[in-house]
Amino acid sequence: MSKQKFGLIADGNRRWAKSKNLPVLSGHQKGVDVIKEVVLEYLYNNKDFDTLILYAFSTENWNRNPLEIKNIMNLYEESFDSWKDDLIKKKIKVIHAGRKNRIPKSLAKIISNLEEKTKKFKKFTVILCLDYGSHDEIRRAVKKGGNNFEKYLEVPPLDLIVRTSGEQRLSNFCLWQAAYSEFIFYNKFLPDMTNGDMDKIVAEYKTRNIRKGK
Protein backbone atom coordinates (compact mmCIF):
# COMPACT_ATOMS: atom_id res chain seq x y z
CA MET A 1 0.00 0.00 0.00
CA SER A 2 1.36 3.41 -0.94
CA LYS A 3 1.95 6.02 1.74
CA GLN A 4 -1.01 8.21 2.60
CA LYS A 5 -1.48 11.97 2.45
CA PHE A 6 -3.11 13.58 5.49
CA GLY A 7 -4.92 16.89 5.13
CA LEU A 8 -5.58 18.96 8.25
CA ILE A 9 -8.09 21.79 8.42
CA ALA A 10 -6.73 23.32 11.61
CA ASP A 11 -9.79 24.77 13.36
CA GLY A 12 -10.93 25.85 16.80
CA ASN A 13 -8.08 28.03 18.09
CA ARG A 14 -10.24 31.09 18.74
CA ARG A 15 -13.07 29.16 20.37
CA TRP A 16 -10.56 27.30 22.56
CA ALA A 17 -9.09 30.61 23.74
CA LYS A 18 -12.55 32.07 24.37
CA SER A 19 -13.59 29.01 26.40
CA LYS A 20 -10.61 29.60 28.68
CA ASN A 21 -10.91 33.40 28.83
CA LEU A 22 -7.57 33.76 27.07
CA PRO A 23 -6.51 36.15 24.29
CA VAL A 24 -7.16 34.89 20.76
CA LEU A 25 -3.42 34.82 20.09
CA SER A 26 -2.98 32.29 22.91
CA GLY A 27 -5.29 29.94 21.02
CA HIS A 28 -3.32 30.34 17.80
CA GLN A 29 -0.02 29.80 19.66
CA LYS A 30 -1.30 26.63 21.31
CA GLY A 31 -2.68 25.42 17.99
CA VAL A 32 0.67 25.92 16.25
CA ASP A 33 2.42 24.05 19.05
CA VAL A 34 -0.01 21.13 18.68
CA ILE A 35 0.54 21.00 14.92
CA LYS A 36 4.29 20.65 15.40
CA GLU A 37 4.48 18.57 18.57
CA VAL A 38 1.44 16.31 18.13
CA VAL A 39 0.15 16.12 14.54
CA LEU A 40 3.41 16.41 12.60
CA GLU A 41 5.41 14.33 15.07
CA TYR A 42 2.76 11.60 15.07
CA LEU A 43 2.52 11.36 11.29
CA TYR A 44 6.28 11.54 10.85
CA ASN A 45 6.66 8.48 13.08
CA ASN A 46 3.76 6.60 11.45
CA LYS A 47 4.88 4.35 8.60
CA ASP A 48 1.53 4.75 6.78
CA PHE A 49 1.85 8.49 6.04
CA ASP A 50 4.37 10.54 4.09
CA THR A 51 2.68 13.95 3.76
CA LEU A 52 0.88 16.49 5.96
CA ILE A 53 -1.10 19.11 4.06
CA LEU A 54 -1.79 21.89 6.55
CA TYR A 55 -4.54 24.44 5.95
CA ALA A 56 -2.96 27.27 7.91
CA PHE A 57 -4.51 30.45 6.43
CA SER A 58 -7.16 30.70 3.74
CA THR A 59 -7.75 33.33 1.08
CA GLU A 60 -10.91 34.19 3.01
CA ASN A 61 -9.06 34.65 6.31
CA TRP A 62 -7.94 38.09 5.11
CA ASN A 63 -11.44 39.23 6.13
CA ARG A 64 -10.57 38.82 9.80
CA ASN A 65 -9.55 41.58 12.19
CA PRO A 66 -6.30 43.19 10.89
CA LEU A 67 -4.63 42.91 14.30
CA GLU A 68 -5.44 39.18 14.48
CA ILE A 69 -4.02 38.69 10.98
CA LYS A 70 -0.85 40.54 11.92
CA ASN A 71 -0.45 38.44 15.06
CA ILE A 72 -0.99 35.20 13.10
CA MET A 73 1.60 36.16 10.49
CA ASN A 74 4.11 37.10 13.20
CA LEU A 75 3.40 33.81 14.96
CA TYR A 76 4.00 31.82 11.76
CA GLU A 77 7.19 33.74 11.11
CA GLU A 78 8.57 32.96 14.57
CA SER A 79 7.35 29.36 14.51
CA PHE A 80 8.60 28.36 11.06
CA ASP A 81 11.96 29.97 11.80
CA SER A 82 12.25 28.04 15.07
CA TRP A 83 11.20 24.77 13.36
CA LYS A 84 13.93 25.06 10.73
CA ASP A 85 16.71 23.09 12.42
CA ASP A 86 14.41 20.25 13.48
CA LEU A 87 12.84 19.97 10.03
CA ILE A 88 16.24 19.80 8.39
CA LYS A 89 17.51 17.29 10.97
CA LYS A 90 14.54 15.00 10.29
CA LYS A 91 14.80 15.52 6.51
CA ILE A 92 11.27 16.89 6.21
CA LYS A 93 10.56 18.64 2.93
CA VAL A 94 8.59 21.90 3.10
CA ILE A 95 6.41 23.23 0.27
CA HIS A 96 4.30 26.38 0.26
CA ALA A 97 0.92 26.23 -1.50
CA GLY A 98 -1.01 29.44 -2.09
CA ARG A 99 -0.32 33.04 -2.97
CA LYS A 100 3.21 34.19 -2.31
CA ASN A 101 2.78 37.91 -2.97
CA ARG A 102 0.29 38.85 -0.23
CA ILE A 103 1.89 37.43 2.90
CA PRO A 104 4.54 39.56 4.67
CA LYS A 105 7.87 39.58 2.83
CA SER A 106 9.73 38.49 5.96
CA LEU A 107 7.47 35.42 6.31
CA ALA A 108 7.73 34.64 2.59
CA LYS A 109 11.51 34.77 2.89
CA ILE A 110 11.56 32.30 5.79
CA ILE A 111 9.30 29.88 3.92
CA SER A 112 11.29 30.20 0.70
CA ASN A 113 14.46 29.51 2.66
CA LEU A 114 12.87 26.40 4.17
CA GLU A 115 11.75 25.24 0.73
CA GLU A 116 15.25 25.66 -0.66
CA LYS A 117 17.03 23.93 2.23
CA THR A 118 14.64 20.95 2.27
CA LYS A 119 13.83 20.51 -1.43
CA LYS A 120 15.87 17.31 -1.83
CA PHE A 121 14.35 15.49 1.14
CA LYS A 122 12.03 12.57 0.42
CA LYS A 123 11.20 10.93 3.75
CA PHE A 124 8.27 13.19 4.68
CA THR A 125 6.66 16.34 3.26
CA VAL A 126 4.77 19.22 4.85
CA ILE A 127 2.70 21.35 2.49
CA LEU A 128 1.87 24.70 4.09
CA CYS A 129 -1.40 26.01 2.62
CA LEU A 130 -0.91 29.66 3.48
CA ASP A 131 -3.02 32.32 1.74
CA TYR A 132 -4.50 29.30 0.01
CA GLY A 133 -7.98 28.69 -1.36
CA SER A 134 -8.96 25.86 -3.67
CA HIS A 135 -10.94 28.13 -6.01
CA ASP A 136 -7.94 30.44 -6.28
CA GLU A 137 -5.55 27.52 -6.81
CA ILE A 138 -7.68 26.10 -9.62
CA ARG A 139 -8.09 29.49 -11.32
CA ARG A 140 -4.34 30.08 -11.26
CA ALA A 141 -3.67 26.56 -12.55
CA VAL A 142 -6.14 27.00 -15.42
CA LYS A 143 -4.42 30.24 -16.43
CA LYS A 144 -1.14 28.33 -16.67
CA GLY A 145 -2.30 25.07 -18.18
CA GLY A 146 -5.76 25.41 -19.66
CA ASN A 147 -7.25 21.92 -20.03
CA ASN A 148 -4.03 20.50 -18.58
CA PHE A 149 -4.40 22.55 -15.39
CA GLU A 150 -4.12 19.53 -13.07
CA LYS A 151 -0.34 19.40 -13.38
CA TYR A 152 -0.18 23.01 -12.14
CA LEU A 153 -2.12 22.35 -8.94
CA GLU A 154 0.05 22.89 -5.89
CA VAL A 155 -1.40 20.12 -3.72
CA PRO A 156 -1.61 16.39 -4.61
CA PRO A 157 -4.75 14.25 -4.11
CA LEU A 158 -5.48 13.66 -0.42
CA ASP A 159 -6.30 10.31 1.16
CA LEU A 160 -7.65 11.63 4.45
CA ILE A 161 -8.95 15.06 5.44
CA VAL A 162 -9.42 15.83 9.12
CA ARG A 163 -11.11 18.94 10.44
CA THR A 164 -10.85 19.69 14.13
CA SER A 165 -13.49 21.55 16.20
CA GLY A 166 -16.48 19.53 14.97
CA GLU A 167 -17.34 21.80 12.03
CA GLN A 168 -18.40 19.74 9.00
CA ARG A 169 -17.30 21.62 5.89
CA LEU A 170 -14.22 21.94 3.70
CA SER A 171 -14.09 25.75 3.64
CA ASN A 172 -12.45 25.92 0.20
CA PHE A 173 -9.72 23.39 1.04
CA CYS A 174 -8.41 21.12 -1.74
CA LEU A 175 -11.79 20.70 -3.45
CA TRP A 176 -10.33 19.06 -6.56
CA GLN A 177 -7.90 16.90 -4.58
CA ALA A 178 -10.64 15.71 -2.21
CA ALA A 179 -12.50 13.76 -4.91
CA TYR A 180 -11.81 10.41 -3.22
CA SER A 181 -10.68 11.56 0.20
CA GLU A 182 -12.01 10.09 3.42
CA PHE A 183 -13.34 12.71 5.87
CA ILE A 184 -13.16 12.80 9.64
CA PHE A 185 -14.74 15.75 11.43
CA TYR A 186 -13.23 15.50 14.89
CA ASN A 187 -15.18 17.09 17.72
CA LYS A 188 -12.27 18.64 19.55
CA PHE A 189 -10.56 22.02 19.24
CA LEU A 190 -7.10 21.88 17.68
CA PRO A 191 -5.29 23.11 20.84
CA ASP A 192 -6.75 20.15 22.80
CA MET A 193 -5.53 17.48 20.38
CA THR A 194 -3.31 14.72 21.79
CA ASN A 195 -1.50 11.62 20.56
CA GLY A 196 -4.48 9.65 21.81
CA ASP A 197 -6.74 11.63 19.49
CA MET A 198 -4.39 10.94 16.58
CA ASP A 199 -4.58 7.23 17.45
CA LYS A 200 -8.38 7.40 17.28
CA ILE A 201 -8.36 9.27 13.96
CA VAL A 202 -5.95 6.85 12.29
CA ALA A 203 -7.81 3.84 13.72
CA GLU A 204 -11.09 5.22 12.32
CA TYR A 205 -9.45 5.81 8.93
CA LYS A 206 -8.22 2.22 8.82
CA THR A 207 -11.78 0.92 9.27
CA ARG A 208 -12.94 2.70 6.10
CA ASN A 209 -13.65 0.63 3.00
CA ILE A 210 -11.66 2.73 0.55
CA ARG A 211 -12.63 1.83 -3.01
CA LYS A 212 -11.99 5.04 -4.95
CA GLY A 213 -14.67 4.17 -7.49
CA LYS A 214 -13.72 0.50 -7.84
N, C-alpha and C positions, 0 to 999 in steps of 0.2 A: 504493500500500500504506500502510495506517495505521501510525502509530508503535507501536513494541512496548514491552511492559512486562516488565522484567527483575527477577525475584525472586532474592534472594541469601540462602541459608542459610549464614551466616558461621560456619564451623566449623574447629577445629583449633588454636586459640590456645594452649590448655593443653598439648597434645601437642608443639607447636612449642617452647614454653618448656622443657618437660621434656627434649626432645631436645638442647637446647643448655645444659642445667644452669642455666637462668635461673629467676627467680621467676615464678609464674603471671601476676602482674600485667604483667610485661614482655611476655608473649605477647598479652595483651589490648590493651596499649598499641600494640604493633606492628600488631595486627589492625585497630584503629581507624584508624591512620595509613594502612594499605593501602586501607581502605574509602574514605577521603576522597581520597587522592592517586593511587590507581590505578583502583579500580572506578568511583567517582563521576565522576572527571575523564574517564575513558575514555568512559563512556556519555554524558556531557554533550556531548562533542565528536563523538559518533557520530550521524549524521543519522537512523539507523533507530530510535533509542530515545528515549522521552520520560519514562520513569518508572523509578526504582529502588525496589523494595520490599525493605527491609532487615530481616531477622529478627535483631534485636539481643539480645532477652532474652525467653525464653518463660515462660508461666505455670508450667511445670515447673521452671524454673531457680531458683525460690525454694527448692528442696530442696538447693541447694549449700551449701557452707560459708559461714556468715554473714559472715566476714571477707572472703571472695572477693566475695560479693554487694555488700558495702559498698564495696570497692575498685572494682568495676565501675561502680556508680552514681556514685561520685566521678569516675571517669574519663569517663563519659558527660557528666556535668555540665560538667567542664572543657573537654571536646572540643567539645560543641555550642555552648558559649558562645564558644569561640575560632573556630568555623566561621562564626559569625553574619555578620560583615562580608562575607566572601567569598560566602556564599550569597545575601545581598541584592544584592551587586554583580553577580552572575551571573543574578539573577532566578530563583532556584531556589525553588520552593514546597515548604514542609515541612508534613507532616501526621503526626500521631501516631495510630497504631492500637493498641488494647489498653486495658487498665485504666488509669485516670488517678488512682485513689485509693490505690494501694498503693506507688507509687514515691515517693521522697523529695520533699517539697514544694518544695525548692529546685530539683530537677531538673525537676519538673512545671512550675514557673514559667518556667524557661528555655525549655522546649519550647513552652509556650503563647505565650510572647513571640515565638518564631520563627514559630509558626503565624500569629500576628496580623500580623507585619511582612511576611510573604511570601504572604499569602492571595490576593492579586490577580495573582500571577505565573503565567504560562502556558507558558513555554518548556520547563521541565523540573520534575519533581516527585520529591521523596524522601518515601517513606512509611516512618516509623520504627515498626517493630513491636516495641514495648517493653512488657513484661508482657502479651504477646500469645500467645494460643493459639486455633487455629481452632475447637475445640469450644466454648470460652468465647465467642468472637465470635459463633458461630451461635446459641448459647443466648440471649445478650443481644439479638441481632437478632430472634429469635422472640418474645421477651417484648415487644418494641416493635411488631412488625409482623405477628405471627401468620403466616398463609399468604403474606403479602407481605413476609416478612423480608428478601428479597434486597436491597431498596433501603436496608436499615439496616446491611448489611455495610460494614465500614470499608475494605476493600481490594477493588479491581476485579479482574476476571479477568486472570490472568497468561499471557503468551505463552511465556516461558522461565523455568525455575527451575534455578538452579545451586547445587549444594552443594559446598563445598570440603572437603578432607581425605579424600575417597574413600568416606566413609560413604554408603550407598545407602538412605536413608529420608527422609521428609518431616518427621518429628518434630512433627506437629500444626501445620504451616505451611500456611495457605491451602488447606485441603482442598477446599472448595467451589469456590474460584477456580481450582484446578488441573485442572479437568475436561478441558480440552483443551490444557494446557501441554505444552511439550517439556521434557525433563529432561536435564541434563548433570551427572553426578557426577564432579567433577574431582579427580584424585588428587594434590592438593597442599594443604598447610596454608595457611589464609588469609594468615598473615604472609609467606609466600613468593611470593605472587601478584605478577605483573608485567604490564606492558602486552602483552608477548609472549603471556602466558597468556590475556589478554582477547582478543587477536587469534585465538588458536586456538579459544576458546569460541564467539565470534561466527561464525567460519568454519564450525565444526561445525554451529551452529544453521542457517546458511544452506543447508546441504546437506539439511536435513530436508524431507521431503515433507509439508507441513502442510495437512491436509484438513479438520480440525475436523468430522468426520462426513460430509463431502460425498463 
